[in-house]
Structures are given as structure tokens and as C-alpha cells.
């Protein structure tokens, strides 16, 4: 008799647990609890109302509980959100190019690289340019001279560039 009550109680517990895992609202949970209480009370009345002298076999194994998995969520997985990283508001350091024109005539400099720039510098003068650092192709033009082409790399910070023969 006692094992029947234990078995009935265990069945009610499993029934409530299944209902609770599947329920999503408080009304459903409350209804499941009330139903299980009513079923437990009915089982007690039924068990106590039918007396029996039949012996309970000793080789009957005790019921074992099995784990109940919660329902799986079939909705789409949550969207990953990225947190923007702090970026520096400091501007990149420019290349400061100090060009010295040692020719006696105006010099035209065309630069092609991270920037496309053209500069004109009077003869026997100096000019300071600020450009993005990097490798540049250049063309130097001056009246009375053949054009000169090549490549040059300017790093961040100060870069001297002398054009023409240095005075002795």
C-alpha cells in the first residue's frame, strides 16, 4: 500500500514537472499545480478506501526518477552585438618634407603615392611641405633641364630633400 502511494506521488510529481517545464504563463503553472493536488488527493482517497491483505512482493524494484529535459527553443539564436572599440581621434603624423631647390630656375615637383600633389618652388629657395608618409614616384621638371623621375619614401616627421648640386 505504501509503495502504491509513493508510486502515485512520484507520477504526480513527474506530471507537474512536465507541465511546469512546458508552461510559459503563470495561469498554466497555477492550473497544473491545482490539477496535481486534486490528483494526489484522489489517489490518497482511492488508496485508503480499498483495504487489502495481499502481501507486497519483495522483489519489486523501487521506481527510479528520470531526468526531464526542458523544451528546446526553436526560435532563431540571439544576434551578436559588437561593442565599438575606442578609436584614437589623433590624426596620423604627417611627413614634413623640407625641399631645397639649388637650381637657378623654378622647379616643378609632381608626387604620386598616398597623395597626388604638384608643387612649384622658385630657384635657389626652400619650401616645407606636409604630406602623408609613404612611398612616392616623382617627376622633377625645370626649364633648361631634362626631367628627372624616380621614387622616394617619406617617413612621419622631418624629411630633408635637396635638389641640384650643393654649393661648395
KOLKOL-314146 format. One record per residue: residue in three letters; x negated, y, z of N, C-alpha, C, CB in turn; residue number from 1. Coordinates in Angstrom, 1 decimal, padded with zeros to 4 digits. Glycine has a CB too. Layout:
<rs>
> ALA, X, Y, Z, X, Y, Z, X, Y, Z, X, Y, Z, NUM
...
</rs>
This chain:
<rs>
> UNK, -000.8, -001.2, 000.0, 000.0, 000.0, 000.0, -000.9, 001.3, 000.0, 000.9, 000.0, 001.2, 1
> UNK, -001.9, 001.2, 000.8, -002.8, 002.4, 000.9, -003.5, 002.6, -000.4, -003.8, 002.2, 002.0, 2
> UNK, -003.9, 001.5, -001.1, -004.6, 001.7, -002.4, -003.6, 002.2, -003.5, -005.1, 000.3, -002.9, 3
> UNK, -002.4, 001.9, -003.4, -001.4, 002.4, -004.4, -001.3, 003.9, -004.2, 000.0, 001.7, -004.2, 4
> UNK, -001.2, 004.3, -002.9, -001.1, 005.8, -002.6, -002.4, 006.5, -003.1, -000.9, 006.0, -001.1, 5
> UNK, -003.6, 005.9, -002.9, -004.8, 006.5, -003.3, -004.9, 006.6, -004.8, -006.0, 005.7, -002.8, 6
> UNK, -004.4, 005.5, -005.5, -004.4, 005.5, -006.9, -003.4, 006.5, -007.5, -004.0, 004.1, -007.4, 7
> UNK, -002.2, 006.7, -006.9, -001.3, 007.6, -007.3, -001.8, 009.1, -007.1, 000.1, 007.5, -006.5, 8
> UNK, -002.4, 009.3, -005.9, -003.0, 010.6, -005.7, -004.1, 010.9, -006.7, -003.6, 010.6, -004.2, 9
> UNK, -005.0, 009.9, -007.0, -006.0, 010.2, -008.0, -005.4, 010.5, -009.4, -006.9, 008.9, -008.0, 10
> UNK, -004.4, 009.8, -009.8, -003.8, 010.1, -011.0, -003.2, 011.5, -011.1, -002.6, 009.0, -011.3, 11
> UNK, -002.6, 011.9, -010.0, -002.0, 013.2, -009.9, -003.1, 014.3, -010.0, -001.2, 013.4, -008.6, 12
> UNK, -004.3, 014.0, -009.3, -005.4, 014.9, -009.3, -005.9, 015.0, -010.7, -006.5, 014.4, -008.4, 13
> UNK, -006.1, 013.9, -011.4, -006.6, 013.9, -012.8, -005.6, 014.7, -013.7, -006.8, 012.5, -013.3, 14
> UNK, -004.3, 014.5, -013.5, -003.3, 015.1, -014.3, -003.4, 016.7, -014.1, -001.9, 014.6, -013.9, 15
> UNK, -003.6, 017.1, -012.8, -003.7, 018.5, -012.5, -004.9, 019.1, -013.1, -003.6, 018.8, -011.0, 16
> UNK, -006.0, 018.3, -013.0, -007.3, 018.8, -013.5, -007.2, 019.0, -015.0, -008.5, 017.9, -013.2, 17
> UNK, -006.6, 018.0, -015.7, -006.5, 018.2, -017.2, -005.6, 019.3, -017.6, -005.9, 016.9, -017.8, 18
> UNK, -004.6, 019.5, -016.8, -003.7, 020.6, -017.1, -004.3, 022.0, -016.8, -002.4, 020.5, -016.2, 19
> UNK, -005.1, 022.0, -015.7, -005.8, 023.3, -015.4, -006.9, 023.6, -016.5, -006.5, 023.2, -014.0, 20
> UNK, -007.6, 022.6, -016.9, -008.6, 022.9, -017.9, -008.0, 023.4, -019.3, -009.5, 021.7, -018.2, 21
> UNK, -006.9, 022.8, -019.6, -006.2, 023.2, -020.9, -005.4, 024.5, -020.8, -005.3, 022.1, -021.3, 22
> UNK, -005.0, 024.9, -019.6, -004.2, 026.1, -019.4, -005.1, 027.3, -019.5, -003.5, 026.0, -018.1, 23
> UNK, -004.4, 028.4, -020.0, -005.1, 029.6, -020.0, -004.4, 030.7, -019.3, -005.3, 030.0, -021.5, 24
> UNK, -003.2, 030.5, -018.9, -002.4, 031.6, -018.2, -002.1, 031.2, -016.8, -001.2, 032.0, -018.9, 25
> UNK, -001.9, 032.1, -015.9, -001.6, 031.8, -014.5, -000.2, 031.1, -014.4, -001.5, 033.1, -013.7, 26
> UNK, 000.7, 031.4, -015.3, 002.0, 030.8, -015.3, 001.9, 029.3, -015.5, 003.0, 031.4, -016.3, 27
> UNK, 001.0, 028.9, -016.5, 000.8, 027.5, -016.8, 000.1, 026.8, -015.6, -000.1, 027.3, -018.0, 28
> UNK, -000.8, 027.4, -015.0, -001.5, 026.8, -013.8, -000.5, 026.6, -012.7, -002.7, 027.7, -013.3, 29
> UNK, 000.3, 027.7, -012.4, 001.3, 027.6, -011.3, 002.2, 026.4, -011.6, 002.0, 028.9, -011.1, 30
> UNK, 002.7, 026.3, -012.8, 003.7, 025.2, -013.2, 003.0, 023.9, -013.0, 004.1, 025.4, -014.6, 31
> UNK, 001.8, 023.7, -013.4, 001.1, 022.4, -013.3, 000.9, 022.1, -011.8, -000.3, 022.5, -013.9, 32
> UNK, 000.6, 023.0, -011.0, 000.4, 022.8, -009.5, 001.8, 022.3, -008.9, -000.1, 024.0, -008.8, 33
> UNK, 002.8, 023.0, -009.3, 004.2, 022.7, -008.7, 004.6, 021.3, -009.2, 005.2, 023.7, -009.2, 34
> UNK, 004.3, 020.9, -010.5, 004.6, 019.6, -011.0, 003.8, 018.5, -010.3, 004.3, 019.6, -012.5, 35
> UNK, 002.6, 018.8, -010.0, 001.8, 017.7, -009.4, 002.2, 017.5, -007.9, 000.3, 018.1, -009.4, 36
> UNK, 002.6, 018.6, -007.3, 003.1, 018.5, -005.9, 004.4, 017.7, -005.9, 003.3, 019.9, -005.2, 37
> UNK, 005.3, 017.9, -006.8, 006.5, 017.2, -006.9, 006.2, 015.7, -007.2, 007.4, 017.8, -008.0, 38
> UNK, 005.3, 015.4, -008.1, 004.9, 014.0, -008.4, 004.3, 013.3, -007.2, 004.0, 014.0, -009.6, 39
> UNK, 003.5, 014.0, -006.4, 002.9, 013.4, -005.3, 003.9, 013.1, -004.2, 001.8, 014.4, -004.7, 40
> UNK, 004.8, 014.1, -004.0, 005.9, 013.8, -003.0, 006.8, 012.6, -003.5, 006.8, 015.1, -002.9, 41
> UNK, 007.1, 012.5, -004.8, 007.9, 011.4, -005.3, 007.1, 010.1, -005.1, 008.2, 011.6, -006.8, 42
> UNK, 005.8, 010.1, -005.3, 005.0, 008.9, -005.1, 005.0, 008.5, -003.7, 003.6, 009.1, -005.6, 43
> UNK, 004.9, 009.4, -002.8, 004.9, 009.1, -001.3, 006.3, 008.5, -000.9, 004.6, 010.3, -000.5, 44
> UNK, 007.4, 009.1, -001.4, 008.7, 008.5, -001.1, 008.9, 007.2, -001.7, 009.8, 009.5, -001.6, 45
> UNK, 008.5, 006.9, -002.9, 008.6, 005.6, -003.6, 007.8, 004.6, -002.8, 008.2, 005.7, -005.0, 46
> UNK, 006.5, 005.0, -002.5, 005.6, 004.0, -001.8, 006.1, 003.7, -000.4, 004.2, 004.6, -001.8, 47
> UNK, 006.6, 004.6, 000.3, 007.1, 004.3, 001.6, 008.4, 003.7, 001.7, 007.1, 005.5, 002.5, 48
> UNK, 009.2, 003.9, 000.6, 010.6, 003.3, 000.5, 010.6, 001.8, 000.2, 011.4, 004.1, -000.4, 49
> UNK, 009.5, 001.3, -000.4, 009.5, -000.1, -000.8, 008.5, -000.9, 000.1, 009.2, -000.3, -002.3, 50
> UNK, 008.9, -001.4, 001.2, 008.0, -002.2, 002.1, 007.8, -003.5, 001.4, 008.5, -002.3, 003.5, 51
> UNK, 006.5, -004.0, 001.6, 006.2, -005.3, 001.0, 005.2, -006.0, 002.0, 005.6, -005.2, -000.4, 52
> UNK, 005.3, -007.3, 002.0, 004.4, -008.1, 002.8, 003.4, -008.8, 001.9, 005.2, -009.2, 003.6, 53
> UNK, 003.3, -008.5, 000.6, 002.4, -009.1, -000.3, 001.0, -008.6, 000.1, 002.7, -008.7, -001.8, 54
> UNK, 000.1, -009.6, 000.2, -001.3, -009.2, 000.6, -002.0, -008.5, -000.6, -002.1, -010.4, 001.0, 55
> UNK, -002.8, -007.6, -000.3, -003.6, -006.9, -001.4, -004.9, -007.7, -001.6, -003.9, -005.4, -000.9, 56
> UNK, -005.1, -008.0, -002.9, -006.3, -008.8, -003.2, -007.6, -008.0, -002.9, -006.3, -009.3, -004.7, 57
> UNK, -008.6, -008.7, -002.4, -009.8, -008.0, -002.0, -010.8, -007.9, -003.2, -010.5, -008.8, -001.0, 58
> UNK, -010.6, -008.6, -004.3, -011.5, -008.4, -005.4, -011.1, -007.3, -006.4, -011.6, -009.7, -006.2, 59
> UNK, -010.1, -006.6, -006.1, -009.6, -005.5, -007.0, -010.6, -004.3, -006.8, -008.2, -005.0, -006.7, 60
> UNK, -011.3, -003.9, -007.9, -012.2, -002.8, -007.7, -011.5, -001.5, -007.5, -013.1, -002.7, -009.0, 61
> UNK, -012.2, -000.6, -006.7, -011.6, 000.7, -006.5, -011.7, 001.5, -007.8, -012.4, 001.4, -005.3, 62
> UNK, -010.7, 002.4, -008.0, -010.7, 003.2, -009.2, -011.9, 004.2, -009.1, -009.3, 004.0, -009.3, 63
> UNK, -012.4, 004.5, -010.3, -013.5, 005.4, -010.4, -013.1, 006.6, -011.2, -014.8, 004.8, -011.0, 64
> UNK, -013.5, 007.8, -010.8, -013.2, 009.0, -011.5, -014.1, 009.2, -012.7, -013.3, 010.2, -010.5, 65
> UNK, -013.5, 009.7, -013.7, -014.4, 010.0, -014.9, -014.4, 011.5, -015.1, -013.8, 009.3, -016.2, 66
> UNK, -015.5, 012.0, -015.6, -015.6, 013.4, -015.9, -014.7, 013.8, -017.0, -017.1, 013.8, -016.1, 67
> UNK, -014.1, 015.0, -016.9, -013.2, 015.5, -017.9, -013.9, 016.8, -018.5, -011.8, 015.9, -017.3, 68
> UNK, -014.2, 016.7, -019.8, -014.8, 017.8, -020.4, -013.8, 018.9, -020.7, -015.5, 017.4, -021.7, 69
> UNK, -014.3, 020.2, -020.4, -013.4, 021.3, -020.7, -013.1, 021.4, -022.2, -013.9, 022.6, -020.2, 70
> UNK, -012.0, 021.9, -022.7, -011.8, 022.0, -024.1, -012.9, 022.8, -024.8, -010.4, 022.7, -024.4, 71
> UNK, -013.2, 022.4, -026.0, -014.2, 023.2, -026.8, -013.6, 024.4, -027.4, -014.9, 022.2, -027.8, 72
> UNK, -014.4, 025.4, -027.5, -013.9, 026.7, -028.1, -014.2, 026.6, -029.6, -014.7, 027.9, -027.5, 73
> UNK, -013.1, 026.7, -030.4, -013.3, 026.6, -031.9, -013.4, 028.0, -032.5, -012.1, 025.9, -032.5, 74
> UNK, -013.4, 029.0, -031.7, -013.5, 030.4, -032.3, -014.9, 030.6, -032.7, -013.0, 031.5, -031.3, 75
> UNK, -015.1, 031.7, -033.5, -016.5, 032.0, -034.0, -017.4, 032.3, -032.9, -016.4, 033.1, -035.0, 76
> UNK, -018.7, 032.0, -033.0, -019.6, 032.4, -031.9, -019.7, 033.9, -031.8, -021.0, 031.7, -032.2, 77
> UNK, -020.1, 034.4, -030.6, -020.2, 035.8, -030.4, -021.3, 036.4, -031.3, -020.5, 036.1, -029.0, 78
> UNK, -021.1, 037.6, -031.7, -022.1, 038.3, -032.6, -023.2, 038.8, -031.8, -021.4, 039.4, -033.4, 79
> UNK, -024.4, 038.5, -032.3, -025.6, 039.0, -031.6, -025.7, 040.5, -031.7, -026.9, 038.3, -032.1, 80
> UNK, -026.1, 041.2, -030.7, -026.2, 042.6, -030.8, -027.7, 043.0, -030.5, -025.3, 043.4, -029.7, 81
> UNK, -028.2, 043.9, -031.3, -029.6, 044.3, -031.1, -029.6, 045.6, -030.4, -030.3, 044.3, -032.5, 82
> UNK, -030.6, 045.7, -029.6, -030.8, 047.0, -028.9, -031.9, 047.7, -029.6, -031.2, 046.8, -027.3, 83
> UNK, -031.6, 048.9, -030.1, -032.7, 049.6, -030.8, -033.9, 049.9, -029.9, -032.2, 050.9, -031.4, 84
> UNK, -035.1, 049.7, -030.5, -036.3, 050.0, -029.7, -036.6, 051.4, -029.8, -037.5, 049.1, -030.2, 85
> UNK, -037.3, 051.9, -028.8, -037.6, 053.3, -028.7, -038.7, 053.5, -029.7, -038.1, 053.7, -027.3, 86
> UNK, -038.5, 054.5, -030.6, -039.5, 054.8, -031.7, -040.1, 056.1, -031.3, -038.9, 054.8, -033.1, 87
> UNK, -041.4, 056.2, -031.7, -042.1, 057.4, -031.4, -041.6, 058.5, -032.3, -043.6, 057.2, -031.6, 88
> UNK, -041.4, 059.7, -031.7, -041.0, 060.9, -032.5, -042.2, 061.6, -033.0, -040.0, 061.8, -031.7, 89
> UNK, -043.4, 061.1, -032.6, -044.6, 061.8, -033.0, -044.9, 061.5, -034.5, -045.8, 061.3, -032.1, 90
> UNK, -045.1, 062.5, -035.2, -045.4, 062.4, -036.7, -046.8, 061.8, -036.9, -045.3, 063.7, -037.4, 91
> UNK, -046.9, 061.0, -037.9, -048.2, 060.4, -038.2, -049.3, 061.5, -038.4, -048.2, 059.4, -039.4, 92
> UNK, -050.5, 061.1, -038.0, -051.6, 062.1, -038.1, -051.9, 062.3, -039.6, -052.8, 061.7, -037.3, 93
> UNK, -052.0, 063.5, -040.0, -052.4, 063.8, -041.4, -053.9, 063.7, -041.6, -051.8, 065.1, -041.9, 94
> UNK, -054.3, 063.6, -042.9, -055.7, 063.7, -043.3, -055.9, 065.2, -043.6, -056.1, 062.8, -044.5, 95
> UNK, -056.8, 065.8, -042.9, -057.2, 067.2, -043.2, -058.5, 067.2, -044.1, -057.5, 068.0, -041.8, 96
> UNK, -058.3, 067.6, -045.3, -059.4, 067.5, -046.3, -059.9, 068.9, -046.5, -058.9, 066.9, -047.6, 97
> UNK, -061.2, 069.1, -046.2, -061.8, 070.4, -046.5, -062.6, 070.2, -047.8, -062.8, 070.8, -045.3, 98
> UNK, -062.1, 070.8, -048.9, -062.7, 070.8, -050.2, -063.6, 072.0, -050.4, -061.6, 070.7, -051.3, 99
> UNK, -064.8, 071.7, -050.8, -065.7, 072.8, -051.1, -066.0, 072.7, -052.6, -067.1, 072.7, -050.3, 100
> UNK, -065.6, 073.8, -053.3, -065.9, 073.9, -054.8, -067.2, 074.7, -054.9, -064.7, 074.6, -055.5, 101
> UNK, -068.3, 073.9, -055.4, -069.6, 074.6, -055.6, -069.8, 075.0, -057.0, -070.7, 073.6, -055.1, 102
> UNK, -068.8, 074.8, -057.8, -068.9, 075.2, -059.2, -068.6, 076.7, -059.3, -067.8, 074.4, -060.1, 103
> UNK, -069.0, 077.3, -060.4, -068.8, 078.8, -060.5, -067.5, 079.1, -061.1, -069.9, 079.4, -061.4, 104
> UNK, -066.6, 078.1, -061.4, -065.3, 078.3, -062.0, -064.2, 077.6, -061.2, -065.3, 077.7, -063.5, 105
> UNK, -063.0, 078.0, -061.6, -061.8, 077.4, -060.9, -061.8, 075.9, -061.1, -060.5, 078.0, -061.4, 106
> UNK, -061.4, 075.1, -060.1, -061.4, 073.7, -060.1, -059.9, 073.2, -059.9, -062.3, 073.0, -059.0, 107
> UNK, -059.4, 072.3, -060.7, -058.1, 071.8, -060.5, -058.3, 070.3, -060.1, -057.2, 071.8, -061.9, 108
> UNK, -057.6, 070.0, -059.0, -057.7, 068.6, -058.4, -056.3, 068.0, -058.5, -058.2, 068.6, -056.9, 109
> UNK, -056.2, 066.8, -059.1, -054.9, 066.1, -059.2, -055.1, 064.8, -058.4, -054.5, 065.8, -060.7, 110
> UNK, -054.3, 064.6, -057.3, -054.4, 063.4, -056.5, -053.1, 062.5, -056.7, -054.5, 063.8, -055.0, 111
> UNK, -053.4, 061.2, -056.8, -052.3, 060.2, -056.9, -052.6, 059.1, -055.9, -052.2, 059.7, -058.4, 112
> UNK, -051.7, 059.0, -055.0, -051.8, 057.9, -053.9, -050.5, 058.0, -053.1, -053.1, 058.2, -053.0, 113
> UNK, -050.7, 058.0, -051.8, -049.5, 058.1, -050.9, -048.7, 059.4, -051.2, -049.9, 058.1, -049.4, 114
> UNK, -049.3, 060.3, -051.8, -048.7, 061.6, -052.3, -049.2, 061.9, -053.7, -048.9, 062.8, -051.3, 115
> UNK, -048.4, 062.6, -054.4, -048.8, 063.2, -055.7, -049.0, 064.7, -055.5, -047.8, 062.8, -056.9, 116
> UNK, -050.2, 065.2, -055.6, -050.5, 066.6, -055.4, -051.4, 067.1, -056.4, -051.0, 066.8, -053.9, 117
> UNK, -051.3, 068.4, -056.7, -052.2, 069.1, -057.5, -052.6, 070.4, -056.8, -051.6, 069.4, -059.0, 118
> UNK, -053.9, 070.7, -056.8, -054.5, 071.9, -056.1, -055.4, 072.6, -057.1, -055.2, 071.5, -054.8, 119
> UNK, -055.5, 074.0, -056.9, -056.4, 074.8, -057.7, -057.2, 075.5, -056.7, -055.7, 075.8, -058.7, 120
> UNK, -058.6, 075.5, -056.9, -059.5, 076.1, -055.9, -060.4, 077.0, -056.7, -060.3, 075.1, -055.1, 121
> UNK, -060.5, 078.3, -056.3, -061.4, 079.2, -057.0, -062.9, 078.8, -056.9, -061.3, 080.7, -056.4, 122
> UNK, -063.7, 079.2, -057.9, -065.1, 078.9, -057.9, -065.8, 079.4, -056.6, -065.8, 079.4, -059.1, 123
> UNK, -066.8, 078.6, -056.2, -067.6, 079.0, -055.0, -066.7, 079.3, -053.8, -068.5, 080.2, -055.3, 124
> UNK, -065.7, 078.4, -053.5, -064.9, 078.7, -052.4, -064.5, 077.3, -051.7, -063.5, 079.4, -052.8, 125
> UNK, -063.8, 077.5, -050.6, -063.4, 076.3, -049.8, -062.0, 076.4, -049.5, -064.3, 076.3, -048.5, 126
> UNK, -061.3, 075.2, -049.5, -059.9, 075.2, -049.2, -059.6, 073.9, -048.3, -059.0, 075.0, -050.5, 127
> UNK, -058.7, 074.1, -047.3, -058.3, 073.0, -046.5, -056.9, 072.5, -046.9, -058.4, 073.4, -045.0, 128
> UNK, -056.8, 071.2, -047.1, -055.6, 070.6, -047.5, -055.1, 069.6, -046.4, -055.7, 069.8, -048.9, 129
> UNK, -053.8, 069.5, -046.2, -053.3, 068.4, -045.3, -052.4, 067.5, -046.1, -052.5, 069.1, -044.1, 130
> UNK, -052.8, 066.2, -046.2, -052.1, 065.2, -046.9, -052.0, 063.9, -046.1, -052.9, 064.9, -048.3, 131
> UNK, -051.2, 063.0, -046.6, -051.0, 061.7, -045.9, -052.3, 060.9, -046.1, -049.8, 060.9, -046.5, 132
> UNK, -052.8, 060.3, -045.1, -054.0, 059.5, -045.2, -053.8, 058.3, -046.2, -054.5, 059.0, -043.9, 133
> UNK, -054.9, 057.8, -046.8, -054.8, 056.7, -047.7, -055.7, 056.8, -048.8, -053.4, 056.5, -048.2, 134
> UNK, -055.6, 055.8, -049.8, -056.5, 055.8, -051.0, -055.8, 056.6, -052.1, -056.8, 054.4, -051.4, 135
> UNK, -056.6, 057.4, -052.7, -056.1, 058.3, -053.8, -057.0, 058.1, -055.1, -056.0, 059.8, -053.4, 136
> UNK, -056.3, 058.2, -056.2, -057.0, 058.3, -057.5, -057.0, 059.8, -057.7, -056.3, 057.5, -058.7, 137
> UNK, -058.2, 060.3, -058.3, -058.2, 061.8, -058.5, -058.7, 062.1, -059.9, -059.2, 062.4, -057.5, 138
> UNK, -058.4, 063.3, -060.4, -058.9, 063.8, -061.6, -059.3, 065.3, -061.3, -057.8, 063.8, -062.8, 139
> UNK, -060.6, 065.6, -061.6, -061.1, 066.9, -061.4, -061.3, 067.6, -062.7, -062.5, 066.9, -060.6, 140
> UNK, -060.8, 068.8, -062.9, -060.9, 069.5, -064.2, -061.4, 070.9, -063.9, -059.5, 069.6, -064.9, 141
> UNK, -062.3, 071.4, -064.7, -062.9, 072.7, -064.6, -063.3, 073.2, -066.0, -064.1, 072.8, -063.6, 142
> UNK, -063.1, 074.4, -066.4, -063.4, 075.0, -067.7, -064.9, 074.9, -067.9, -063.0, 076.5, -067.8, 143
> UNK, -065.3, 074.3, -069.1, -066.7, 074.1, -069.4, -067.3, 072.8, -068.9, -067.5, 075.3, -068.8, 144
> UNK, -066.5, 072.0, -068.2, -067.0, 070.7, -067.7, -066.1, 069.6, -068.2, -067.0, 070.7, -066.1, 145
> UNK, -066.7, 068.4, -068.3, -065.9, 067.2, -068.6, -065.1, 066.8, -067.4, -066.8, 066.0, -069.1, 146
> UNK, -063.8, 066.3, -067.6, -063.0, 065.8, -066.5, -063.7, 064.6, -065.8, -061.6, 065.3, -066.9, 147
> UNK, -063.6, 064.6, -064.5, -064.1, 063.5, -063.7, -063.0, 062.8, -063.0, -065.2, 064.1, -062.6, 148
> UNK, -063.0, 061.4, -063.1, -061.9, 060.6, -062.4, -062.6, 059.6, -061.5, -061.0, 059.9, -063.4, 149
> UNK, -061.8, 059.2, -060.5, -062.4, 058.2, -059.5, -061.3, 057.9, -058.4, -063.7, 058.7, -058.9, 150
> UNK, -061.8, 057.3, -057.4, -060.9, 057.0, -056.2, -061.6, 057.5, -055.0, -060.5, 055.5, -056.1, 151
> UNK, -060.9, 057.9, -054.0, -061.4, 058.3, -052.7, -060.4, 058.0, -051.6, -061.7, 059.8, -052.7, 152
> UNK, -060.9, 057.6, -050.4, -060.0, 057.3, -049.3, -060.1, 058.4, -048.2, -060.3, 055.9, -048.7, 153
> UNK, -059.0, 058.9, -047.8, -059.0, 059.9, -046.7, -058.3, 059.3, -045.5, -058.2, 061.2, -047.2, 154
> UNK, -059.0, 059.3, -044.4, -058.5, 058.8, -043.1, -057.8, 059.9, -042.4, -059.6, 058.2, -042.3, 155
> UNK, -057.1, 059.5, -041.3, -056.4, 060.5, -040.5, -057.5, 061.4, -039.9, -055.6, 059.9, -039.3, 156
> UNK, -057.2, 062.7, -039.7, -058.2, 063.6, -039.1, -059.0, 064.3, -040.2, -059.1, 062.9, -038.2, 157
> UNK, -060.2, 064.8, -039.8, -061.0, 065.6, -040.7, -061.8, 064.8, -041.8, -062.0, 066.4, -039.9, 158
> UNK, -061.7, 065.3, -043.0, -062.4, 064.7, -044.2, -063.1, 065.8, -045.0, -061.4, 063.8, -045.0, 159
> UNK, -064.4, 065.9, -045.0, -065.0, 066.9, -045.9, -065.2, 066.3, -047.3, -066.4, 067.4, -045.3, 160
> UNK, -065.0, 067.2, -048.3, -065.2, 066.7, -049.7, -065.9, 067.9, -050.5, -063.8, 066.3, -050.4, 161
> UNK, -067.1, 067.7, -050.9, -067.8, 068.7, -051.6, -067.9, 068.3, -053.1, -069.3, 068.8, -051.1, 162
> UNK, -067.6, 069.3, -053.9, -067.6, 069.0, -055.4, -068.6, 070.0, -056.0, -066.2, 069.2, -056.0, 163
> UNK, -069.5, 069.5, -056.9, -070.5, 070.2, -057.5, -071.8, 070.1, -056.8, -070.2, 071.7, -057.6, 164
> UNK, -072.9, 070.6, -057.3, -074.2, 070.5, -056.7, -074.3, 071.4, -055.5, -075.4, 070.8, -057.7, 165
> UNK, -074.9, 070.9, -054.4, -075.1, 071.7, -053.3, -076.2, 072.7, -053.5, -075.5, 070.8, -052.0, 166
> UNK, -076.1, 073.9, -053.0, -077.1, 075.0, -053.2, -078.4, 074.6, -052.4, -076.6, 076.3, -052.8, 167
> UNK, -079.6, 074.7, -053.0, -080.8, 074.4, -052.3, -081.1, 075.3, -051.2, -082.0, 074.4, -053.3, 168
</rs>
